[in-house]
Amino acid sequence: MALIDTPPTDPHLGTISVTLTINGEDRRLDIAPWTSLLDLLRLDLSLTGTKKGCDHGQCGACTVLIDGRRMNACLLLAVMQDGRAITTIEGLAENGRLSPIQAAFVDHDAFQCGYCTPGQIMSASALIEEGRARTRAEIREHMSGNICRCGAYPNIVDAIEDLLAQRGAGQREAAE
């Protein structure tokens, strides 16, 4: 009589333990080594604000912040993020209130279908913190990795430009 191989029943067999800080919360997770950060966020942690667009790093719908830097979650293996701080769109709100960039997107109607909006907001959040964009042309250049199929680009740039102006005015007032 031949023995039939049965698949292992241990759900942790072949996984790697990692510790991630996700939206300010430390999480210890057992992850299959081939799991993308995007799939971990969406499928395992139900953080579905981060969108799967192209799955090739070309559209920016999956943009998250890793240690404050914007990254495409579809291109990253989750196990390679061990020890890092990851912020998703769900982590931007403060005490149940929209963050300034989220509020600026609403105020400027910087979305239409909304599919790209989380990635656009995450990228804009990093762009503002980077402090490299000062003009509309620079904003457009630094946001070029995020595609909006609906064409809401002028309103997205308006939202970012407005927030940059508010921050500049606040910094000038603080210096005086």
Secondary structure, DSSP 8 states (H G I E B T S, - for coil): ----------TTTT-EEEEEEETTEEEEEEE-TT-BHHHIIIIIS--TTS--SSSSSSS-TTEEEETTEEEEGGGSBGGGGTT-EEE-GGGT-BTTB--HHHHHHHHTT--SS-SSHHHHHHHHHHHHHHT---SHHHHHHHTTTS--TT--HHHHHHHHHHHHHHHHHHHHHHH-
